Structures are given as C-alpha cells and as structure tokens.
Amino acid sequence: MQLSDRVTGGFLVALGGVAVYGASLQPGVPGQDVGPSVFPTIIGLGLIGCGLLILLRVGHSFEAPDDVIPAAPGEALPQPPRFAEIRAFIPPLLLVFYTLVADWLGFLPTAAVMVLVVALALGARWRLALPLAVLAPLGIATIFMKLLRVPLPDGILPLPW
Amino acid sequence: MNDLLEGFRLVGQMDVLIAILASSIYGLVVGSLPGLSATMATALLVPVTFYLSPIAAVATIISASAMAIFSGDIPGCLLRIPGTPASAAYTDEAYAMTRKGQAELALGTGLWFSAVGGIIGTLSLVVMAPLLAEVALNFSSYEYFWLAVLGLMCATLVARSSPVKAIASMLLGLLVSCIGMENPAGAPRFTWGQPDLLGGIEPLPALVGVFALSEVMRALATFDPPPLPRRKFGSIMAGQWALTKIYQWPMWRGNVIGIIIGVLPGAGADMAAWVSYAMSKRFSKTPEKFGTGHPEGLVEAGASNNASLASGWVPALLFGIPGDTITAIAIGVLYMKGLNPGPTLFTERASSMYALYIIFILANIIMIPLGIIMIRLAAHVLRAPRASIMPIILMLCAVGAFATGNNMFSVLMVGFFGVVGYVMERNGYPVAALVLGIVMGSMVEQSFVTSLIKSDNSLLPFIDRPISGVLAAITAGALLWPVGAWLLRRRTRTRPPLQRPA
C-alpha cells in the first residue's frame, strides 16, 4: 500500500499527539517526579517531530530507490498481478478468520481452508492446492500437537492419530 | 579448562547434535528461498526451542542463522534475487560471475568465505566477550541507557532509507513497548481496557508478523520469480584456496569490518555486507572490475556478513542488547532458558559459554559439506512453487504465535504486525528499527527512569561518568551523522561534475 509522505507523516504527528495526551492521563507515583508518563511523552514528542520532518520531505534523498533489482539489459520485468494491493491483505484476514473459527471448527479444517485460499491466490492449480490443503495441516498439527505438545484446537475434526 | 571440557560434553549430547544438524538443513533451505530471510527462519524456530534443552535451543538458532546467511547467496548468484537481505550487497556481482560461466566459483566463494568469516567472528567473540565482561561489571543504569539508545540509533543508521523515517520507525517500536503494566508505576498504560494488553505486546508475535507474515503478503502482491535453469555444477571448492591467497588482505578486512559492525548494537549482517562491499571497491587495485563478475568483493562481503553474525552475540550476551534482529530473538530464548544475559554469565555459566562457542565453530565447519550438497540440490529446492511454500509459512505464523502463550490474541497480533510491517516497508519505513524498538523499549525506559530517580532528576550523570560520556558522544555522533552526510552531499552536488573518461 503505497501512501504519500503526507499521509504517513500526518499519521505520525497524530499518533504522537495521542501518545502525549495518553501519557498526560497516567497516574503519577506519589513522592516521585518521574513516573510512567515521562517515557511516552518523550516518544510522542519525537513522533510529532519526525512526522513534521517527513511532511516537509526532509531526508527524502536518502531513500534507496527500491529494493527491487532492476531488470538486466534486454530483460523485461513482469507486471505485478492485478489487484496486488488488495490481495496482499488476504493473509492477515485469514489469521482473523483463524482466531474466529478455529476454536469450534478445529485446527485441521480451518488450516485446510487457509492453505487452499493462499495457494489458489498464488496461482496454484487444484492438482497442487488440494493435496497441499490436506497434507500441510496434518503435518503441522502432528509436529506441533504430538512433538511440541501445543494444544491446538480439536474442534469437529481431531487429529486422527 | 574444566569448563571447556564440560562445554564439549554439553555439545556432544545427542539432542544437541541432532538439533544442530536439523536446524542447519532448515536454515539452508529457508535462506535459499527468495524472500525468506535469516531473521524469519529464526523467528519461526522459537516455538520449537521451547521444548529443547537450553544448549540445544541456542544451538538451533546459531546454526540456522549461520546457514541461512550463507544460503541467501545461492539464489542471488543463480537468479539475481538475494535469498536474504544480507546477500543483496553483492548479488549483482555474483550473478555477473554466473553469466561469465563461473557459477561454481561464485558459489564456492560465498561458501568458503562465509565459513571462514563465521569462524573468525567466533574467535573474536571468544576473545572479546570475557574482556568486555570485566568492563561491563562496572556499568550502571546510565551506561545501560546509553548502550540501548546507541543500539537503537545504529538500527536507524543501517537502514538504507531516510534517517527521519528510520527514527520514526524506532519511536513507533518504543511506543508499542509502552503498552502494558510494566512501567514505573505498574499502572495499565495504553491498554484501552483490554485485559489481553495488560501484559504488554510480546516481541515474538510482532517479529513473526513483521518478518514472516508480511513476506507472505508481499508474495501475493508481486510476480513469481523466474524459474531456475537446470545446470550441472563442476567442483564447488576448486580454486578457493588460490582466492584466499590472492585476496588475503580483503578477506581480513572483511572479517574485521564484519566483527566491528556485529558488535555495534543494532547493526547486523546486512549492513556488514554493504559496508564491506563498498570498502572492497574503494580500496581495490582494480575497482573498474567490480560489477563485471570479479570475486574480490564477494570474498570481502561474504566473509563480513558471516563474521558479524557471531560478533553480534557479544552485546546480546553481555548486556542483553541485540546486535541485530537475529540476536533480538535469541535474547528472548536465552532468558527463557535461564541463561540470562549479563557479565556474570561468563563467570557463573562458563561451560555454557564454551558450549556456545563450540556450536558456532561446529556450525561453520559443517556449513561446508552441507552447503555443497545444498548448492547441488538448489535447482530442485528453488523449483518449489511459492504457492506451496507461502501457505505453509502462513500456518507456521499462526501456530508459532499461538504456541508462545497458547492464546488466540497472539495470532491476532501477528496479523496486526504483518499489516504494519507490510505498509511500513512499502512506504520506506525500515521494519528492523521498529522491531528493535519493541524489543529494547522496556530496557530503555527502565534504565532511563531508574537513572533519573537515582540522580534526583539531574541529567548530568548521564554525561559526566567516563564511560557513559563516551557512549553519549557516540550516540550523538550517530544522530548527527545523517545531517553531516546530507551537507556533504549538497556541497559535492553544487560543484561542477567531474569529467570522467568514458
């Protein structure tokens, strides 16, 4: 998600303001001048300062052009996929999905759905995505539940062994 | 001497040896996959270390990170895509060698000098750590405060981005660390009434989100890397001894620079490689050959990034201040396993320290045979489609975060920090600074507030104690450095351009 420096700088100024305000609400420690408000206040002021500098585009010349390595001569860079910016948010949404349903649906079915969605979104054929959606959750569940004893939710479909 | 023997006995245990071998293979594979960095390999290992003995736990982190830093060279050399950011500095050079038909030489150089750098870095750790431990015993909260701040400043310097944005990232990290009840008053701070936030934000879910989940997100937003052409490799190690003799001086320079950068809190392998490659070009007798497939820079930078890996443990072990993002994770594991960082670690747990050194040396030795196998198998590993790797990484993010505290809130945190990391990276805010801010926040605050209480709100002791004065000066230098660099650049830009022979 490419945002302009104005947006990110403005956000930092606002966040710094909230931090300073939040810090001022902190209770003091009786008989002591330095309490829990000092550190967040300094950070908040720093964020406001940085945000303003970013708004003014100070330090912009230091930014490396991009991490993407330019194409070698005679090679064309392929175009990024369509809806790239929206697709990128699939994984965090899937994690939210996991926290919502894993407890009653169980680890295996939830994980299978997540694996299937990501694999298909990355352009896998069903031939690859389906076996992966069955085998990967089984493998991960075996390692984490049996070897590492992490209590992953059983839900409607417990691990068969 | 007894401690040394005890160290050997600790490493010689079966579970430790198996842990070293398994995590080495894991590190080699993860490091060689483009986009999956050494830090991510380490972060996803942490839930596994919960169930290992202390030495085995540390061994997995040491061997996986060392292998991943080397194997990041493989796709850089063959595909011109760095496997880890630490290989990015010389990816073009290595790829140019491959185009000239010298892929074996380039990969062999990466492997051999990685191992040499790792071993020399370890020796520096062995020599330096006990010496510094003596000094560190005199440190008080003032010095710890400056060390932590210096670490944070270095983290902002190494980012190849706008220093203002880097400092903003670091402050964001510090702000995240303010959340929770661990503050001078023990009062809930910035918790918005959420009981889950009372304990603060755990660094591990944040790390997994920033380094692993955001990588899955990026994979969905970018194109597939080109397939690797099948090729037969000749002898990998042929000619390496000759290179060592020719480029002995650059190799040593690379090692020393790597060690220095590693010891600096906050600066790690990526930075070491960039600085060393630039230095190699600057001091080379044949700078015009750089970029055309010339091994000199590879020798220097390849040694440098692995040397920094070992010396990055110096501040981690002595002060609990991470030398880079990998040791930021390692510190958490050390605390969890009862090996609390601090100068006394070297006197009270000397055998564990020897064990740690031995693991480092061992990992760098087995790197050579395992690395050769990995290079030969690279064609197959790199052929694995992203569509089959990324879903597994996503599930490991979810399960790994859940395993840290057996609660779903950590999983949500991974999602949150994944988004934060992704958006920040896209907009030029370096995420490593954010992570170090989160990890070191409570230490900075604690040492700052304790110091202020001790000095009765006077700022003077922060600068008039000898060691803290020096540390303060270095920190100020780190803060002013970008301003100086900017002024210098402006002056050179206003000058008429030099005539260069075409």
Interface residues (C-beta under 8 A of the other chain):
Chain A: M1 Q2 L3 D5 T8 L12 L15 A19 G22 Q26 P27 G28 V29 Q32 D33 V34 G35 P36 V38 F39 P40 I43 G44 G46 L47 C50 G51 L53 I54 V58 G59 H60 S61 F62 E63 A64 D67 I69 A72 L77 P78 Q79 P80 P81 A84 E85 R87 A88 F89 I90 P91 P92 L93 L94 L95 V96 Y98 T99 A102 D103 A111 M114 V115 L116 V118 A119 L120 A121 L122 G123 A124 L128 A129 L132 A133 A136 P137 I140 F144 L147 L148 R149 V150 P151 L152
Chain B: P47 V48 F50 Y51 R80 I81 A88 T91 D92 Y95 R160 S161 S162 P163 V164 K165 I167 A168 L171 L172 L174 L175 C178 N183 P184 A185 A187 R189 F190 L213 V216 M217 R218 A219 L220 A221 T222 F223 D224 P385 R386 A387 S388 M390 P391 I392 L394 M395 L396 C397 A398 V399 F402 A403 N406 M408 V411 L412 V414 G415 F416 G418 V419 Y422 V423 R426 N427 G428 Y429 V444 E445 F448 V449 L452 I453 N457 P482 A485 W486 R489
